[in-house]
């Protein structure tokens, strides 16, 4: 349970001539779960925040936020179910000014529900069969008056994979299908059918290479695309703490790739990831796009050597985030709403350094997108827009006493959106500062206070949108 009172000098997120100050009170009951049984795990955190504006500058709202995930399987049968529910608030436009407070101004709430039954069974000591069905539903609700309704969207998918790990030679045979639809539309937004095989060869126990060959069929509304898929991959594991892997393919839309490098020690975690692939708003195809990276993932890597057990480590990570008042997400915060199929590219570098009393978290990267095609007949919203964001996010956390922790953060970003129809470009530059002090009043109770400042300049108006927030809160875990 959390309660926070904050005072914003620009609660409506407007320019200086129209800004209005307000005091915002939020009460946030929630659950935090980290359960691991013999056949099931439940992890995540979900809150339902009542956001109330004492000066009535915005409408009061109930805002869900967080994610809960369930993984369960029937013992020794090889089949089970993955399910999750997630909710967050996103701005209406890619270049909108970000908020320094818990604000409903110019935002939607996205609620995403995923259900995925699966089968995973070993055919022999080296051969594994995986099959999975996927259903994702996305519901968007406007939090501000005047925002237009967004249609609900859903993605249905199925995949089949047979792999044989190489002692010297091995293979992967896979087939994948996905269909993304929007309510009120008779035609699917995007349909993908992909079949491919990969021949694997282990040059050494640490180095594995492979050649990819396949065939794909894709449909974007009225347009059909068919092509041969060719590519290569490698994976290098020089030690238990270091891994480098990459997959590069030639697809009908150009080059696609997924690459990742990571290294960890008990005090340092480093990561670099990059990918380029087709994505829809409901569900990124493939393994998803690189983002700034969650704090949980960075701290989990740091604690792997100290706490080998996954369940115990997950609980320790959640406790550290709560007790040290760390953010749960770093990096890109911008949401790209587009019902068209997009070619999206993301590259991000991440680092975490943990000392005896201090933790440093860093994330920096770039995200880009363009329409799959500029043909207005193959999109729901016309030819679409090209976007780009470059960002850097740094968080420093220092424990001054056993019960008091100081947290400082700095985030900079530059976003751009290019209208392919009008030929116009809109840019947004922002700088955000965070400073907070937390104190543990008891093992389950924490007081937090601080200030935040956000400044955004949008090229369309040339004016700066600034917001200064002072806040104080209390959190208690039952």
Secondary structure, 3 states (H helix, E strand, C coil): CEEEEEEECCCCCCCHHHCCCEEEEEEEEEEEEEEECCCEEEEEEEEEEEEEECCCCCCCEEEEEEEEEEEEECCCCCEEEEEEEEEEEEECCCCCCCCCCCCCCCEEEEEEEEEEEEEEEECCCCEEEEEEEEEEEEEEEECCCCCCCCCCEEEEEEEEEEEECCCCEEEEEEEEEEEEEECCCCCCCEEEEEEEEEEEEEEECCEEEEEEEEEEEEEECCEEEEEEEEEEEEEEEEECCEEEEEEEEEECCEEEEEEEEEEECCCEEEEEEEEEEEECCCCECCCCCCCCCEHHHHHHHHHCCCCCCHHHHHHHHHHHHHHCCCCCECCCCCCCCCCCCEEEEEEEEEEEEECCCEEEEEEEEEEEEEECCCCHHHCCCCCCEEEEEEEEEEEEEEECCCCEEEEEEEEEEEEEEEECCCCCEEEEEEEEEEEEEEEEEECCEEEEEEEEEEEEEECCCCCEEEEEEEEEEEEECC
